[in-house]
Amino acid sequence: MSGRDSTPDTRTPTGGTGGVDCSQLRFNTYISSPKPTVLPQLNPGTILHVDVYKLGATETVAVFLNGALAGGIVDQSARLFQCITSGFMFKATVVSKNGAQIAIRIEPA
């Protein structure tokens, strides 16, 4: 054996990168640093848009409600960033809310 991983390439023909199958990327996480102005509107079932957020020279992945920044995404942000910049769109659905702790489910839009 040469030591090389023989796992088949899982890129999608529509633009997945780095072995990430963007069409299959789904996971649960929490909104990082939810914005107090948006927090009251975040309830189970609320749909958020997932996109790249640029702050100065830094780009990160964040969730938006009607165009307003709701907070950031930390889990799997590198994979999400790759997929979004390759043209994939994602949504986040609020699963539960406990004060400022907002659980979401991220999946392709």
N, C-alpha and C positions, 0 to 999 in steps of 0.2 A: 504494500500500500504506500502511496506517495505522501500521505498526510493531507492531501487536498480533500476538502469536503465534497462529497459526491451528491449532495442534495440538489435536485433539479432547480433551475431558475424559475422563480415564481412571479416574475414581472408580467404585468398585463400588457397586451399588445397596444393598449390605448394610453400608455405613458407611465406606468409604474416605474420606479427607479430603485436602484440599490437592492434588488431582490424583494422589495415591498410590493405586495399585491394590494394596491390601493382600493380596489373594488371589494375587498374582503376585510378591510380594516374597521373593526368595531370593538369598542371597549367602554367600560364604565370608569368614571373618575370624578373628581371634584373641581369646581371652579376655584382657581387660585386668586386670591385678593379680589373678591367680588366688590363691585362698585356700589357704595351706599345709595346712590341715586337710582340705580336699576334694581337693587335687591328687593324692594317691595313688590315688583312686578314679576319676580321669578317664583313660579309655583309649579307643582307637578303637572306635567303635560305641556308646559311652555316650550316652544320650539325656538332655538337660537341658531344663528348662522356662525359657522366656524370659518375663520379666515386668518391671514397673516396680518399682524398689526405692527406698524413701523413707528418707533419712538426714537427720533434722532437717527443715529446710525445703526440702531439695534432693531432687528426684526424678530418677532416672536409669534406664537400662535395664540389666538384669543377667541372669545365668543362674544357675539353681538346680538342685542335685542333691538329690532327696528333701527339699525344703524348705530345705536349707542353701545359703547364698550361696556360689557357686563363683567369681564374679568379674563384672566389668563388660563392657559392649559399647560400643565407641566408634564404630566404623564404622556409618553410617546410623542412628545412635541417634535422631535427630529423627523420621525416617520410622517407625521401629519404635515409638517412643513414641506417635505419632499413631495408628497402627494398633491398638496394644494398648489405648489409652484409648478407642478406638471399638468395642472388643469383639472384636477379632481375637485369636486365640491362636497362638503360635509355639513351635517347638521348635528346639533346637540339637543337632546330632549331632557328637560328637568325631570328627574326620577323622584327625588325627595328633597325636602327642605327642613333643616333644623337650625333655626336662627340664621346665621350667616354661612352655615355649611350647606352647600348646594351640590347634591349628587346629580350627575348628568350621564347620559348614554350618547356616545359619539358614534356616528355611522355615516356612510355615503348618503348624500342628499338625493 
